Amino acid sequence: MSVEGDDPLAVDWCARAAKLRKVEEAILTGEMILEARFGADMMRYANASLSDVQNALNNAIQQCRLSRGEKPKRRRFAMRGFMTRPY
């Protein structure tokens, strides 16, 4: 068996969630420049949409909770339909 620290494919979901939270805040506050041109020079910093970042963040938070042994929060709840009589 391999130790979790030796596995190159192991992901620290809590650290990834923290980084994605910073990216989300930067996109929301407008700190991330998408493209800047100065003459012939061009810089491109980010090309991820806010919805992609939020989906990845929610996934990372869920995986972080699972790795800590917490129960994941329920995302959907079934609605019960009640028929009422009009009379």
trRosetta pair geometry for C-beta under 8 A, 3 or more apart (Angstrom, degrees):
i j d omega theta_ij theta_ji phi_ij phi_ji
2 6 5.3 -126 -177 80 98 113
2 7 5.3 109 123 -69 133 91
3 6 4.6 79 63 7 89 108
3 7 7.5 -152 89 -21 47 83
4 7 5.9 -46 -153 15 37 116
4 10 5.6 116 -174 -118 74 159
5 10 7.6 -90 -100 56 18 156
7 10 4.0 92 87 -28 111 107
11 16 6.4 -1 173 -28 105 141
11 63 7.6 3 97 138 120 147
12 15 4.1 32 111 21 118 116
12 16 6.4 153 90 -17 64 86
13 16 5.4 -55 -145 40 35 113
13 17 6.2 40 155 -24 68 103
13 60 5.2 179 -168 -162 83 71
13 61 8.0 179 156 -73 106 12
13 63 3.9 -140 -131 105 155 106
13 64 4.1 -153 113 -69 106 69
13 66 7.9 23 57 52 165 89
13 67 5.6 155 34 -1 124 139
14 17 5.7 -48 -147 32 32 113
14 18 6.7 34 151 -20 61 102
14 60 8.0 154 -86 163 19 95
14 64 4.2 111 -78 -135 68 120
14 67 7.2 -119 -31 69 97 131
14 68 7.6 77 -65 -49 126 110
15 18 5.7 -51 -151 33 34 113
15 19 6.6 32 152 -16 65 104
16 19 5.8 -55 -149 38 34 110
16 20 6.2 31 155 -16 67 108
16 60 4.6 -133 105 -138 105 134
16 64 7.9 -159 56 -62 88 109
17 20 5.8 -56 -143 41 30 109
17 21 6.3 38 154 -26 64 103
17 57 6.3 94 -141 -153 70 67
17 60 3.9 180 -76 124 79 114
17 61 5.0 109 -128 -73 136 63
17 64 5.2 -52 -13 -31 143 145
18 21 5.7 -50 -150 29 30 115
18 22 6.9 30 151 -17 61 101
19 22 5.7 -53 -156 33 36 111
19 23 6.6 34 148 -17 67 104
20 23 5.4 -50 -146 37 39 113
20 24 6.2 43 152 -22 67 102
20 53 6.2 170 -165 -171 93 83
20 56 5.6 -148 -130 108 145 102
20 57 4.2 -172 130 -91 129 84
20 60 5.7 141 18 29 146 152
21 24 5.6 -51 -147 35 31 114
21 25 6.5 31 153 -18 64 104
21 57 6.3 111 -70 -136 60 125
22 25 5.8 -53 -147 37 32 110
22 26 6.3 32 153 -20 64 107
23 26 5.7 -55 -148 36 31 112
23 27 6.4 30 154 -18 65 104
23 32 7.5 42 -158 -65 68 144
23 46 7.7 154 -157 -123 103 141
23 48 7.5 14 165 70 132 139
23 53 5.5 -140 113 -144 114 132
24 27 5.9 -56 -150 36 30 108
24 28 6.3 25 155 -16 65 110
24 50 7.2 88 -137 -147 75 79
24 53 5.1 171 -84 135 80 125
24 54 6.3 93 -116 -78 125 70
24 57 5.9 0 -46 -56 138 154
25 28 5.7 -58 -144 41 31 110
25 29 6.0 14 163 -6 68 112
25 31 7.9 13 121 24 73 127
26 29 6.3 -61 -137 45 26 99
26 31 4.3 -85 -152 67 78 111
26 32 4.5 85 138 -40 106 99
27 30 7.8 33 178 -72 27 29
27 31 7.9 -71 -50 47 20 76
27 32 5.3 -21 -85 26 58 133
27 46 7.3 -125 -87 123 98 159
27 48 7.8 -87 -81 88 142 92
27 50 5.3 176 133 -94 142 89
27 53 6.3 157 5 29 153 162
28 50 7.2 94 -70 -125 74 126
32 45 5.8 -158 -169 108 80 128
32 46 4.6 -5 174 16 128 144
33 36 5.3 3 159 -38 139 111
33 43 7.3 41 103 102 127 108
33 45 5.1 88 70 15 75 135
33 46 7.7 131 73 21 39 93
34 44 7.1 -12 163 -147 49 74
34 45 6.7 -110 -112 51 18 88
34 46 6.0 -74 -107 68 60 78
34 47 7.0 93 -151 -91 89 57
35 42 6.9 -12 -168 -170 91 98
35 43 7.3 162 -152 84 45 53
35 44 5.2 -9 -103 -104 78 79
35 45 7.8 -153 -71 16 36 75
36 42 7.2 162 85 -154 50 52
36 43 4.9 -5 57 55 97 98
36 45 8.0 37 1 -15 102 104
37 41 7.0 154 -155 87 52 56
37 42 5.0 -14 -103 -103 78 81
37 43 8.0 -170 -75 22 37 65
38 41 4.8 -10 65 65 88 107
38 42 8.0 -180 27 -78 61 38
44 47 6.8 13 169 -50 116 105
48 52 5.0 -121 -171 81 93 128
48 53 5.4 100 133 -55 126 96
49 52 4.8 97 58 4 80 102
49 53 7.2 -150 94 -3 43 87
50 53 5.7 -57 -149 38 34 110
50 54 6.2 31 155 -18 68 108
51 54 5.7 -55 -143 39 31 110
51 55 6.3 34 157 -20 65 105
52 55 5.9 -55 -148 36 29 110
52 56 6.4 25 155 -14 64 108
53 56 5.9 -58 -148 41 30 109
53 57 6.1 34 152 -23 65 109
54 57 5.4 -51 -142 36 32 115
54 58 6.4 34 158 -19 65 102
55 58 5.9 -52 -147 35 29 109
55 59 6.5 29 153 -16 62 107
56 59 5.7 -56 -149 38 32 113
56 60 6.2 32 153 -20 66 107
57 60 5.7 -55 -145 37 30 109
57 61 6.3 31 156 -19 65 105
58 61 5.8 -52 -146 35 30 111
58 62 6.4 31 155 -18 63 106
59 62 5.8 -57 -150 37 30 111
59 63 6.3 25 154 -15 66 108
60 63 5.8 -55 -144 41 32 108
60 64 6.1 38 154 -25 65 106
61 64 5.6 -51 -146 33 30 115
61 65 6.5 31 154 -18 63 103
62 65 5.9 -54 -152 34 31 110
62 66 6.5 29 151 -17 64 106
62 72 5.4 35 -152 -130 92 117
62 73 7.9 -109 -107 34 88 81
63 66 5.6 -53 -147 38 35 113
63 67 6.3 35 154 -21 67 105
64 67 5.8 -55 -147 36 30 109
64 68 6.5 24 154 -14 63 107
65 68 5.8 -60 -150 40 32 108
65 70 4.2 -75 -173 70 87 117
65 71 7.6 -38 153 78 118 23
65 72 5.8 127 95 -96 130 64
65 73 7.8 8 111 -11 176 80
66 69 7.7 52 -179 -70 32 18
66 70 7.2 -89 -73 60 26 70
66 72 6.2 -6 -66 -59 92 103
74 77 6.5 79 131 -71 127 79
